[in-house]
Amino acid sequence: VYPKVKLIYMVRSYRLDYYFPSANEKTKKLFAKAYTINCVSRGIMERIQTDFDLKNVSFIKNPVDFDHIEALAAKATNNKEQYIVAAGRMSVDVKQFDKLIETYAKSDLPQKGIALKLLGDGKLMADYKKLAAALNIQEWVHFEGFQENPFPYFKNALFTVLCSKFEGSPRVLLESLACGTPVVATDVGGMKRIIDEGKTGVVIKNNDPYPFARKISRFLSMSCDKAASAESTRASVLRFGWSNIADAIISEYWTVLKDHSDGFNPIPSHTIL
């Protein structure tokens, strides 16, 4: 497409059909000459390598701004009850809040007085409210709407739940762990490479409501002392801090310049512009 320009393509989602033609040969022809196809997770990178037989693929995780999150998470809230939390757009069903509501209904959390708070808005919210009412748990499912600052919700939750169909590098996962809050998540988007099973969360292979509900109840009984584990939970994602990710991004761009500079000597890679 751009014969004299060296390109870095960015892939931000596990839905590869958003980025690539379905025909493998056409994809290889279009993307084989790119300098690299940069992804936000190892899982996406490996899928591209396998599905399209492309070798010029790399990955750099999404960054976490710990100072920013810590400052916002410290803000006061009115959340005095015990709860679990999930966040995402309700305009499409990627986050599968319907499955999460069904899972919550089948767990023992309502009987224990532990609420489910859903952050986000969109056209599907009305359907989710009807579902909660049909399952007779509307008292316990709280629709909080879009939150400019979700971090106090993450910080004060017993744990965060991700029930997604697919993810790239799930920012909610990283942000929850950065708040010291463990995560229960479906096995998509490289969750297994971030969550320390049984310590900072649980990965669910089957998102059928019954086994998912059992896992949620079991993890709740395991993670009763959240305060004691909050620091190690935060520490588990320190490697995704801005400094480390920025260094990786800068290194990748300078490598492009060095390889195609025709004698031009770029600024050393440790210099941040």
C-alpha positions, 0 to 999 in steps of 0.5 A, a space after each residue: 500500500 505504501 511501498 516506500 514507507 516502513 509501517 508499524 501496524 497496531 492490533 488492539 483486540 483479539 477480534 482479528 477480523 477487525 484488522 485482517 481480511 479473512 483470506 490468509 494469502 491476501 493478509 500475508 501479502 498486505 502485512 508481510 512487508 510491514 516493519 512489525 505488527 504490534 499487539 497488546 498481548 502475547 496471545 494476540 501475537 501468537 494467534 496472528 503468527 499461527 492463523 496468518 503465518 506472519 513472523 513480523 509480529 511483536 507485542 507491548 502491553 497497555 501501560 498502567 499509570 499507578 500514581 494517577 490511579 492511586 490518587 483517584 482511588 483514594 477519593 471518598 465514595 458512599 459505597 459502604 456495603 460489600 460488593 463485587 464490580 464489573 465495568 464496560 460499555 453496555 452498547 454491545 454485548 462484548 462484556 456479557 453482562 447478561 451472563 454475569 447477572 445470571 452467574 451472580 443469581 446462581 451464586 450464593 452472593 445475594 444470600 450473603 448480602 454481597 451486591 453486584 455493581 455494574 459500571 457503564 451505560 448503553 442501549 442494553 442496560 434496559 435489557 439487563 435491568 429486566 433480566 435482574 428483575 426476572 431473576 428476582 435479584 434487582 435489589 442486589 444488582 446496582 446499575 451505577 452508570 458511566 463513572 468518570 472515576 471508577 477507581 474507588 469502585 475497584 479499590 473498595 470491591 471484594 473483587 472485580 469480574 470480567 465476563 468478556 467474549 474477547 479482549 485485547 489487553 484488558 485495561 480493567 483487569 490491570 486497573 483493578 489489580 493496581 487498586 489492590 483488588 483481585 479479579 475473576 475473569 473468563 479465559 480471554 485476552 491473555 488473562 492467564 499471563 496476568 492473573 496469579 491463579 488463586 492469589 490475585 484472581 481466578 481465570 474461568 475457562 468455561 463461562 457457563 453460569 453454573 461453574 462460573 458461579 461456583 468459582 466466584 463463591 469459592 474464590 470469595 471464601 479464599 480471599 476474605 482477607 483482601 487487606 492483607 493481600 492488597 500490596 502483593 496484588 498491586 505489586 503483581 502488575 508493577 511491570 506494566 508501569 508507564 516507565 517500562 512500557 514507554 521504554 519498550 515503545 521508544 525502543 521499537 520506534 528507534 529500531 525502525 529509524 536505525 534500520 531505515 535511516 540511510 546513515 542518519 543517527 537518531 537520538 539514543 533510545 533512552 532519551 524521551 522526547 
